[in-house]
């Protein structure tokens, strides 16, 4: 496969994409802190709430979703349990495994954070779509 020649537009597009994503992550971090949560705890709550693959969330799956080591996920879950955001339950199908579920406290804070995140994403969407379209168009032009 021939190596694609990179153009100034490629560098500009990638730079703009990374800048836009960093702005969103900065927004997200500030919003989480505003609710008294470290960003990683917010991400964990969202991963637990948003997991819909037919099974309950486990520490191992949480580690996979957050791209962290299993022992780090175990420590994170411990902090969430101590703060009253998460409950651990023994899985009735496999008593060696623990499943994770959110508490009402977690549901409340996550609902507020998700609402403002969706508003921010909807405002950013046209910029992101434009950046991605330009990157795709530049690729097709170079093909």
C-alpha positions in Angstrom: 0.0 0.0 0.0 1.6 3.3 -1.0 2.3 5.8 1.7 -0.1 8.7 1.6 1.4 12.1 1.0 0.5 14.3 3.9 -0.7 17.9 3.2 -0.8 21.1 5.2 -4.6 20.5 5.4 -4.0 17.1 7.0 -1.9 18.7 9.7 -4.3 21.5 10.2 -7.3 19.1 10.4 -5.6 16.9 12.9 -4.5 19.9 15.0 -8.0 21.3 14.9 -9.5 17.9 15.9 -7.2 17.5 18.8 -7.8 21.1 20.0 -11.5 20.6 19.9 -11.3 17.3 21.8 -9.0 18.9 24.4 -11.5 21.7 24.8 -14.3 19.2 25.4 -12.1 17.2 27.9 -11.3 20.5 29.7 -15.0 21.3 29.9 -15.7 17.8 31.1 -13.1 17.9 33.8 -14.4 21.3 35.1 -18.0 20.0 35.1 -17.0 16.9 37.1 -15.0 19.0 39.6 -18.0 21.3 39.9 -20.0 18.3 41.1 -17.3 17.3 43.5 -16.0 14.4 41.4 -12.6 13.7 40.0 -12.9 13.2 36.2 -12.0 9.6 36.4 -14.8 8.9 38.9 -17.2 10.7 36.5 -16.0 8.6 33.6 -16.4 5.4 35.7 -20.0 6.3 36.7 -20.8 7.0 33.0 -19.2 3.7 32.0 -21.3 1.8 34.5 -24.5 3.6 33.6 -23.9 3.4 29.9 -22.9 -0.3 29.7 -25.5 -2.2 27.7 -23.9 -5.3 26.5 -26.5 -7.7 28.1 -24.5 -8.2 31.3 -23.9 -6.2 34.4 -20.8 -4.2 34.7 -17.8 -5.8 36.6 -14.5 -4.4 37.7 -12.8 -6.1 34.8 -15.2 -4.6 32.3 -14.8 -1.2 33.9 -11.0 -1.5 33.5 -11.4 -2.3 29.9 -13.9 0.6 29.2 -11.6 3.1 31.0 -8.4 1.7 29.5 -6.9 1.2 32.9 -5.3 -1.8 34.7 -7.6 -4.1 36.6 -6.0 -3.2 40.0 -6.5 0.5 39.2 -10.2 -0.2 38.5 -10.4 -2.0 41.8 -9.0 1.0 43.6 -11.3 3.3 41.7 -14.4 1.2 42.6 -13.3 1.2 46.2 -13.3 5.0 46.2 -16.7 5.1 44.5 -18.1 2.7 47.1 -16.7 4.7 50.0 -18.2 7.9 48.6 -21.6 6.3 48.2 -21.8 6.3 44.4 -21.5 2.5 43.7 -22.6 -0.7 45.3 -20.9 -4.1 44.7 -23.1 -7.1 44.4 -22.2 -10.8 44.2 -23.2 -12.1 40.8 -25.8 -14.8 41.3 -24.7 -16.6 38.2 -21.0 -16.6 39.2 -20.4 -16.1 42.9 -16.7 -15.4 42.3 -17.6 -12.2 40.4 -18.9 -8.9 41.7 -21.2 -6.6 39.7 -21.4 -2.9 40.0 -24.5 -0.7 40.2 -25.0 3.0 40.8 -26.7 4.4 43.8 -29.3 7.1 43.7 -26.6 9.6 44.7 -24.7 8.6 41.6 -27.8 8.7 39.4 -28.5 12.3 40.5 -25.0 13.6 39.9 -24.6 11.7 36.6 -27.9 13.0 35.3 -26.8 16.6 35.9 -23.4 16.0 34.3 -24.8 14.1 31.3 -27.3 16.9 30.6 -24.6 19.6 30.4 -22.3 17.3 28.5 -24.9 16.6 25.8 -25.6 20.3 25.5 -21.9 21.0 25.0 -21.5 18.1 22.5 -24.5 19.4 20.5 -22.9 22.8 20.3 -19.6 21.3 19.3 -21.0 18.8 16.8 -21.0 21.1 13.7 -17.3 22.0 14.3 -16.4 18.3 14.8 -18.4 17.2 11.7 -16.7 19.9 9.6 -13.2 18.9 10.8 -13.9 15.2 10.2 -15.4 15.9 6.8 -12.4 18.0 5.7 -10.0 15.2 6.8 -12.1 12.6 4.8 -12.3 14.9 1.8 -8.5 15.5 1.9 -7.9 11.7 2.0 -10.2 11.1 -0.9 -8.5 13.9 -2.9 -5.1 12.3 -2.3 -6.3 8.7 -3.2 
